[in-house]
Amino acid sequence: MVKRTSKKSSTMAKMADLHVLYQKSVQSSEFEIGFYDERYREIRGKRKMPMVLREDFCGTALFTKDWCESHPKRRAIGVDLCSDTLKWAMENNIKPAGASVAARIDLLNENVITVVTEKVDVICAMNFSFCIFETRELLKSYFANALKGLKDDGLFFCDLMGGTNTIDACEESHEIEGENATYIWEQASYNPIDNHTQCYIHFEFDDGSRIDKAFSYSWRLWTIPELKELLLEAGFKKVQIFWEEFIEDDDPDNDYMEGTGNYRAVTEIAQQESWLAYIVAEA
Ligand SMILES: C[S@@+](CC[C@H](N)C(=O)[O-])C[C@H]1O[C@@H](n2cnc3c(N)ncnc32)[C@H](O)[C@@H]1O
């Protein structure tokens, strides 16, 4: 993605850097690093932490960088097909983190289905990126390649969105902290015949300018049982689904349930309008 430069008369949309807006809108490394650490200890029963990460579909490699910043001995490999995004990652995330962090990171411009790396403790594929694989064959070959990249006690993490809202056209938005901008997630279409969905991220700015379709995603909306089956078929030994705990809002007139940020393994759960589940597969 090209960084937009500006003249004084430019709109906020023209001056915006899409990658910065994206990162601020959808990524939460601190939570995810804590989640991976907890699951690793819980599942592997070890006191030691996972040290080497591979972030598949790493994009701007913010998470890769944050992982290495979370411990002076942590290393990470980021894999992405888009060389321009990896260049942006290097200039804007990796180099600014300083030489000691940068020295512990490798960015690979490769396909996650075929990439060969050293065996790592954790592989992650976040923000539903694997949904780009729309057939069982492709997704299973991706999972099989992830398994090949894990140590014997490694863990694979991915997330999935779902709920009654996601099987329909819908839109949701939130302000982006410190950017005078609003992030808009649009699910433009959903086809119940093949679960194909077309989604977009748009940005709207306080000066009225807008970036329409800043990012677009042509995905299959996989279901949890399909993912579980494919992970097991690909050779993973066990798959667990982690769900956020909710509490009722204090206001008795409001039946709104508030997310606590705590996730627990579940095998049965009530459907919601919208949910984000974490899937953890054991090598
Ligand atoms: C939705 S972004 C995800 C970025 C980041 N993982 C996150 O959590 O926000 C998807 C990224 O996957 C990359 N990508 C798509 N297909 C890929 C493939 N087969 N192998 C490697 N990267 C791929 C795209 O270039 C893009 O940067």
The ligand as a MOL file (V3000), in Angstrom:
LIG
                    3D

  0  0  0     0  0            999 V3000
M  V30 BEGIN CTAB
M  V30 COUNTS 27 29 0 0 0
M  V30 BEGIN ATOM
M  V30 1 C -6.3970 -9.4190 6.4710 0
M  V30 2 S -4.6500 -9.1590 6.2080 0 CHG=1
M  V30 3 C -4.1430 -9.7540 7.7700 0
M  V30 4 C -3.0650 -8.9550 8.4250 0
M  V30 5 C -2.7230 -9.3830 9.8250 0
M  V30 6 N -2.4850 -10.7960 9.9260 0
M  V30 7 C -3.7820 -8.9960 10.8380 0
M  V30 8 O -4.0090 -9.7510 11.7660 0
M  V30 9 O -4.3730 -7.9460 10.7640 0 CHG=-1
M  V30 10 C -4.3220 -10.4580 5.0850 0
M  V30 11 C -2.8790 -10.5500 4.5760 0
M  V30 12 O -2.7070 -11.8670 4.0300 0
M  V30 13 C -1.8410 -11.7860 2.9020 0
M  V30 14 N -2.0500 -13.0210 2.1220 0
M  V30 15 C -3.1510 -13.3700 1.3920 0
M  V30 16 N -2.9700 -14.6130 0.8730 0
M  V30 17 C -1.7660 -15.0580 1.3020 0
M  V30 18 C -1.0360 -16.2710 1.1070 0
M  V30 19 N -1.5350 -17.2800 0.3780 0
M  V30 20 N 0.1900 -16.3830 1.6860 0
M  V30 21 C 0.7030 -15.3670 2.4090 0
M  V30 22 N 0.0440 -14.1900 2.6380 0
M  V30 23 C -1.1630 -14.0460 2.0870 0
M  V30 24 C -2.2230 -10.4810 2.2380 0
M  V30 25 O -1.1640 -9.9980 1.4420 0
M  V30 26 C -2.5100 -9.5950 3.4580 0
M  V30 27 O -1.3880 -8.8530 3.8400 0
M  V30 END ATOM
M  V30 BEGIN BOND
M  V30 1 1 1 2
M  V30 2 1 2 3
M  V30 3 1 2 10
M  V30 4 1 3 4
M  V30 5 1 4 5
M  V30 6 1 5 6
M  V30 7 1 5 7
M  V30 8 2 7 8
M  V30 9 1 7 9
M  V30 10 1 10 11
M  V30 11 1 11 12
M  V30 12 1 11 26
M  V30 13 1 12 13
M  V30 14 1 13 14
M  V30 15 1 13 24
M  V30 16 1 14 15
M  V30 17 1 14 23
M  V30 18 2 15 16
M  V30 19 1 16 17
M  V30 20 1 17 18
M  V30 21 2 17 23
M  V30 22 1 18 19
M  V30 23 2 18 20
M  V30 24 1 20 21
M  V30 25 2 21 22
M  V30 26 1 22 23
M  V30 27 1 24 25
M  V30 28 1 24 26
M  V30 29 1 26 27
M  V30 END BOND
M  V30 END CTAB
M  END
